[in-house]
């Protein structure tokens, strides 16, 4: 069967998110490609050409995406990936907020430190005549 799904019901989320990601890339490519056909004089002809190209690109890349997301090796990898992701011990909301605050505070402290070093070295080099403002 050409349109059958290899191991249906397994790896649902990894397949869906991969399909959404691939579809997003294809649609972005179409959006980028269509303005290149604005040089066609007739609005109706331009609309037909742009529509035909969009349908063709979606059909071709949609078929390729379907083919690759149903290859046995890729499907087995996606199923294994989803199984491993279910084993991950995800941090709680409180831990994420605490870690984020630590990173932001550390970044601000580093910026202040580098600002002080920059201003003091600039002042020092100005005093000894190396820099001339």
C-alpha positions in Angstrom: 0.0 0.0 0.0 1.4 3.3 -1.0 -0.6 5.4 1.4 -0.3 3.1 4.4 1.3 4.3 7.6 4.2 2.3 8.9 3.5 1.3 12.6 0.4 3.4 13.0 -0.4 4.7 16.5 3.3 4.8 17.5 5.4 7.9 17.5 2.4 10.1 16.8 3.7 13.3 18.3 7.2 13.1 16.7 5.6 12.4 13.3 3.1 15.2 13.7 5.6 17.8 14.9 8.0 16.7 12.1 5.2 17.1 9.6 4.3 20.5 11.0 7.9 21.6 10.8 8.4 20.4 7.3 5.1 22.0 6.2 6.2 25.3 7.8 9.4 25.2 5.8 7.5 24.4 2.5 4.9 27.2 3.1 7.8 29.6 3.9 9.5 28.6 0.7 6.2 29.3 -1.3 5.8 32.6 0.4 9.3 33.5 -0.6 9.0 32.2 -4.1 5.6 33.8 -5.2 6.7 37.5 -5.3 9.3 36.5 -7.9 6.4 36.2 -10.4 5.1 39.8 -10.0 6.6 40.7 -13.3 3.8 39.0 -15.2 1.6 41.8 -16.6 -1.9 40.2 -16.4 -3.3 39.8 -12.9 -5.3 36.7 -14.0 -2.2 35.0 -15.6 0.0 35.9 -12.6 -2.6 34.4 -10.2 -2.9 31.2 -12.3 0.9 30.9 -12.4 1.4 31.5 -8.7 -1.4 29.2 -7.8 -0.1 26.4 -10.0 3.4 26.8 -8.6 2.1 26.7 -5.0 -0.1 23.6 -5.6 2.8 21.9 -7.4 5.3 22.7 -4.7 2.9 21.6 -1.9 2.1 18.4 -3.8 5.8 17.5 -4.5 7.1 18.3 -1.1 4.1 17.0 0.7 4.6 13.6 -1.1 8.3 13.6 -0.2 7.5 14.4 3.4 4.9 11.6 3.5 7.5 9.2 2.0 10.3 10.1 4.4 8.1 10.2 7.5 6.9 6.6 6.7 10.3 5.0 6.0 10.8 2.2 8.5 14.2 3.3 9.8 13.0 6.9 10.3 9.7 5.8 11.9 11.6 3.5 14.3 13.9 6.4 15.2 10.9 8.7 15.9 9.2 6.0 18.0 12.4 5.5 20.0 12.9 9.3 20.4 9.3 9.7 21.7 9.9 6.8 24.1 13.1 8.4 25.4 11.4 11.8 25.8 8.7 10.2 28.0 11.6 9.0 30.3 13.0 12.5 30.8 12.5 14.0 34.2 11.3 17.5 33.4 11.9 20.4 35.9 9.0 21.9 37.7 7.7 25.4 37.0 9.3 26.7 40.2 12.7 25.3 39.2 12.5 26.8 35.8 11.6 30.3 37.2 14.5 30.0 39.7 17.0 29.0 37.0 15.8 31.7 34.7 16.3 34.3 37.5 19.8 33.0 38.2 20.7 33.3 34.5 19.3 36.8 34.2 21.0 38.0 37.4 24.3 36.5 36.3 24.1 38.1 32.9 23.3 41.5 34.5 26.2 41.2 36.9 28.6 40.2 34.1 27.4 43.2 32.0 28.0 45.6 35.0 31.5 44.0 35.6 32.5 44.4 32.0 31.2 48.0 31.9 33.3 48.9 34.9 36.4 47.2 33.4 35.8 48.9 30.1 35.3 52.4 31.6 38.3 52.0 34.0 40.6 50.7 31.3 39.5 53.5 29.0 40.2 56.1 31.7 43.6 54.5 32.5 44.7 54.4 28.8 43.5 58.0 28.4 45.6 59.1 31.4 48.8 57.5 30.1 48.3 58.9 26.6 47.5 55.8 24.7 44.0 56.8 23.8 43.1 60.3 22.6 39.4 61.2 22.7 
